[in-house]
């Protein structure tokens, strides 16, 4: 078991939390990429387009899970940093109740609005039918999708990042095996892809909830302590709302891209956009993993009033998201055809359109990682309003580019809208983050060496 203490360096604390978080997110991204490889090779461009049409709808469930996981998890770490484990346990318990209630609500919303959301993106014919097959599974299994998103985050904030990673590995391996069975062997197409995902998420949910009722948890729950505190739940929602908006923004932007690509291209173009989305997951999940790894220590340092440690943690996090983003962008642009052929099933037109999209759409991908880190930083230091503003700004800045660029450059304008908006938002957000950190360091005296909250070596 691990606990915050004063015996390790800031770098050691960063890597101890970041590595399991990065590993977990990359594993999560890997199994989704493999999912796309199965779909691309066994179903084809229509299958890829169907998944991409369904994703903005299903993404709403993941957004709610991320909101609860990051919001309740931040409260847990803040309260532990303040020396209040009782309130930390109450925050955890309230978060679990939120997962149940929001899971049921999300399934009802998916049942009511799934079809209109698909039609709004321009889905039609075989693409519409395949997308329907995919989201229909989540109508009944959405609660597991929401919980499986949140629980690893709650476990990480319980100071068990390694177990959180193991949990995600179990889900990923299960999903990959079931993808092969349901898609390759049984030919269940997108219904099989969705079913594989939901079954894997159900396993993660059961194991994750079970963890909190064992002695291995630092905040061990029991039935009498499984209470709901409305105030803590409201604080968790407020803190995690930036993550909700960020995912909803992602869902919204994907939906707009799907519609524009159907207008200026075809279902094959949407399939190319889906492939690029899978490739972007490599970096996006890496950046999200870094941000989620930074969050528990930063929240703890905030509660313990250790401002200089917050600065050091953010410097390391920023270096990681920018450097890794540049490397991945260069590699994808250097070998676009090679990476595309994993998904293409010998479809020359799909390869050609994906190659063009990689060159244009991923120009400023590395800046997107910093925007994710910035939003998580503000949430970790109890500034939910600023975190929400960063996430909302991400969407608002993109909309003018998505409106203007296609009218000017056609399909290439659709591809270029996101990188241009990333540059514009970075110019605004980066100074805000570092000004906030500078002000925090000036207003709170730096910690003495004996007070630098860090982690013990045992897990």
N, C-alpha and C positions, 0 to 999 in steps of 0.2 A: 504494500500500500504506500502511496506517496502523499507527502504533506508539504505545504509551503514552509520553508525555514530560512535560515540565514547562512547556509554553509556553501552554496554553490554560486558560480558566476552568472551574470545576466545571459551571456552566450549559452551557457549550459541549460539554463531555464528555457531560453528560446528554442533550442534544438530539441530538448526533451518533450516539449509540447508540440512543436511544429512538425517534427519528423513523423510521429504517429498520425497527426492530423493530415499531413500531406499524403502519407501512404494510404490512409483511409479514403481520401477524396480521389486519389489517382486510381485506386482499385475500383471505386464507384464509377469513375469515368471509363475505366477499361472495360468493365462488363457492359456498359451502355454502348461503347464502341463495338464490342464483339456482337452485341445485339444488332447494331446497324449492319455489320458484316453479314450476319445470317440473313437479315431482311434483304439487303442489296443483292446477295448471291442467289437466294432461293425464291425471292418474290420479284425483285427487279426495281426499276425506277418508280413504278406506281406504288410499290410497297414503301419505299423511302419517302415518297411524297405523302402517303397516307399517315405514316408515323409523324411526319413534320406537321401535318394538319392537326393531328390529335394532340401533339405535345403542348401547345398553348392551353388547351383545355385541361389536361391532366396536371399541368404545371401549377395550377391554382391550388391543388391539394398539397403539393410539395412546399409551396409558398407558406401555407398555414403551418405546416410542420416546422419549417425553418424559423418562423416567427416565434413559436412556442419554445423551440430548442434554444435559440440564441437569447431570447428575452428572459426566460426562466433560468437558463444557465448563467447569464450575467448576474442576475439577482443572487443566485446561490454563491458565486465567487465573491461578490461584493460583501455579502453578509458574513462570509467566513473571514474575509480580510478585516472586517470590523470586529471580529471575535464574537459573532452571534450565530452559532450553529443551529439554534432553535428556529430562528427565522429562515435560515437557509433550508432547513428541512421542510418548513411550511411552504416555501417557494417551490420546492420540488414537487410536493404533494399537489399543490394547486395546478402546477404545470401538467401533471398527469391527467387531472380532471379536465383541463382545457383540451387536451388531446382527444379525449373521448367525445366531448360535446362538439368540438369543431369537426371531428371526423364524421360524425353523423350528419351534421349540417352540410358538409361538403359533398357527401354522397347524394343528398337530396338535390342540391344545386346542379350537380353533374347530370342527374337524371332529367332535370327540367330544362337545362340550357345547353346540353351537349350538342344536339343537332343544330340549333340556330348558330352556335359559334363555329361549327364546321362550315356551314353554308356561307357565313359571312366572310370566310377566307377564300371563297371561290371553289371549294371542293365540289367535285361532280363525278359522275360515272363510277368507274372502278376505284378511283382514289377515295371518293366519299364512302363507298361500301367498306373498303379496307380500314379507313379511319374509324368508322362506326364499330367495326369488330374490335378495335383496340380499346376505345373508351368505354364500351359496354362492360368490360371486365372490371374497370375501376369504379363503376357505379356501385358494385357490391363489395369491392375490396379496397376502396379508397381509404378507409380508416387505417388499414395497415400501411399504406403508402405514407400517410401523414405521420404516423407514429414512428415508422422506420427512419424517417428523415430527422425527427426530433431527438430520439433516444440516444444515439451516439453523442450528440452534443451535450445532453444532460449528464451522461456518464463521464465525458471528458471534464466537465466542470465539477464533477465529484472526485476529481484528481485520479482518474483511472483511464488515461489516454490510450494505453496499450490495449486494454479490454475493448474500448470503443473501436479501435482499429480491427481487432480480431472479429468483432461482431460484424463489421462491414465486409470483411473478407469472407465470412461464412455466407452472407447474403449474396455477394458477388459470385462466388463459386457455385452456389445453388442455382442462381439465375442462368449462368452460362451452361451448366449441365442440362437444365430444363429447356433452355433455348434449343439445344441440339435435339432433344427428344421431341419437343412439340413442333418445331419448325422443320428440321431436316428429316426426322423419321416419320412423324405423324402428319406432316403437311397441313398444320393448323393455321398457317400464315400469321397474320397480325393478332388474331385471337390467341394463338399459342404464345406469341411474344409477350403479350400483356399478362397472360395467365402465369407464365414463368416469373415475371417480375413480381406479381402480387403474392405468389406463394413464397418467394424468397423474402419479401418484406414481412410477411406474416411470421416467419421464423425469427427474423431480427426483432420483431415486436415482442414476441413471447420471451425470448432470451433477455432482451433489454429490460423489460419490466421485472422479470424474475431476479435480475441482478440487484435491484434496489431493495429486495426483501431478504438479502443474504448478508452475512457478516463481512463480506468483501466490500460492501459499500460504506463510505464514510458517513453517509446520512441514511442509515438503514431504516427502512419503513416497516410498519406493521399495519394491520387493519385499523386499529384504534387511532393511529397517527395519520391515516390517509384522509386528511381533511381538506376542505376548500376554503381559501381566504380570498374574498372578492377583491380586497385592496391589493394584495400581492399579484393576483391574476391580472388586474388592470395595469399594474406597473410592468408586468412581463409583456403584456400586449403592447404597451407604449414603447418599451425598449426595443422589442423585436419587430415593431411595425416597419422599420426601415428595411429589414430583410424581406418582409412581406411585399413591400412596394417594389423592391429590387427584383424579386422573382415575378411579380405581376407585370412589371415593366418588361422583363425578358419575354414573358408570355405574350404581351401586347405587341412588342416589336417583332417577334417571330410571326405573329398572325398578320401584321401589316406587310412584312416581307413576303409571306406566302401569297397574299392577295396581289401585291404589286408584281410578283414574279409570274403569277398566272396571267396578269394583264399584259405584261411586256414580254413574257416568255411562254412557258408551257409547264405541264406536270414534270417534264424532265428537268426543267430549271429548278423547280421546287425540290426535286430529288437531289440536284447538285447542291442546293442550299442546305439540305439535310446532311449531306456528307461533310460539308464545311462545318456544320454545327457539331458533328461528331469529332472532327479534328480539333475544333476550338475547345472541346471539353478537356483535352489534354492540358491546355494552359489554364482554362477557367477553373477547373477543379484543383489544379496546383495552387493558383492564387487564392481560391476559397479555403484550401487547406492551410495555407500560411496565415490567412486572416483568422481562421478559427483557432489555430494554434497560438496566435498572439493574444486572442481575447481573454482566456482565463487568467494568465499572469497580469495583463493590463488591468482587468477588473479588480484583481486582488491588490495590486499596487495602488489603484485608485482608492479602494477602501482603507488601505494602510497608510495613505498619504505619502507615497514614495514617488514623487514626481520625476526625479531624474531617471529612475528605473523605467518609467513609462516612455521617456524620450529614447533611451537606449533600445528598448524593445521595438519601438516604431522605426528607428533607423535601420535595424536589422531586417525587419519585415519589408520595408520599402526597397532596400537593396535586393532582396530575394525576389519580390514580385516583378521588378523592372528587369533585372538581369535574366531571369528565367524566361520572361516573355519575349525578350529580344532574341534569345537563342532559339526558341521554338518557332518564332516567326521566320527567322532566317532559314531554318531547316525545312519548313513546309514550303517556302517559296523556292528553295533549291531543288526539291524533289516532288513537285506537285502531281505528276503523272503516276509515279510509283505509289504514293500513298492513296491516290484515288482508286487505283485498280483493285485494291482490297475490297471495295464496295461495288464495283461497276458491273460485274458479270459480263465482261467483254462488250459493254455498251459504249461505242466510240463517242457518240454525241454527249452522253453523260460525263465522260472523262473530259472532253473539250470544255464543256460549260463549267465543270468543277475547277479545272485549272485556271480559267479566267477569274472565277470567283475568289480563289485563293490569293491570286496576285493583287486583287483590288480590295477585297473585304477585310483582309487581315493586316492591312498596312500599319495600323496603330493598335493592334491587339494588346500589346504589353501595357498600354495606358489604362485599359479596362481593369487590369489587375489592381492597379493603385486605387482606382475608384472603389472597388470592392473593399480593399483594406481601409480606406478612409471612412466608409460607412460603418464598418465594424468597430473602428477605433472610437468614433463618437458614441456608439452604443455602449462600448465597454466602459466609458468614463461617465456614464449616466447622462448623456446628452442626446436623448432619443429624438428631440426635435431636429437637431442638426443632422443626425444620421438619416432621418426621414427626408430632410431637404436634399441631401446628396443623392439619395435613391430616386426621389421624384425628379430632381434636376436632370438625372441621367436620361429619363424618358422625355422630359420637356425639351431638352436640347436636341434630341434626335428628330423630333417630329418635323421641324422646319426643313431639315436636310432631306428627310424622306419625302416631303412634299415637293421641294424645289428640284432636287438633283435628278429624279427620273424624267421630269419634264424637259430638262436641259440635255441630259446624256442618255436617256432611255434606260435599258437594262443595266448598263455600266453605272449609271447614276444611282440605281438601287443598291448595287454592291458597295459604292463609295460612301453612302450616307453615314454608316456607323463609324468608320475610321475618322471621318471629318468631325463628327460630333464628339468622339472620344478626345480628340485634340482640344476642342473648344472647352469641354468640361474640365479637363485636366488643368488648363490654365486658370480656371476659377477655383477648383477644389484644393489643389496642392498648397497654395499660400494659406488657405483657411486652416488646414490641418496643422501646418508648422507654426502658424501664429498662435493657435490654441495651445500647442505643446510648450511653446516659449513662454506664454503667459502663465501656464500652470507651473512651470519650473521657477518662475519669478515669485509667484504667490505662495508657494509651499517650499520651505527650506529643504534642500536635498537630504536624503537619508544618510545616516552614518553607516560605516561598513557593517555594523552589527544589525542593522535594520533593513538590509536589502533583501526583501522577501523573495526566496528562491525555493528550489525543490531539493529534497533528499534524493539519494540515488536509487533507493529500493522502489519497486513498482508493486 
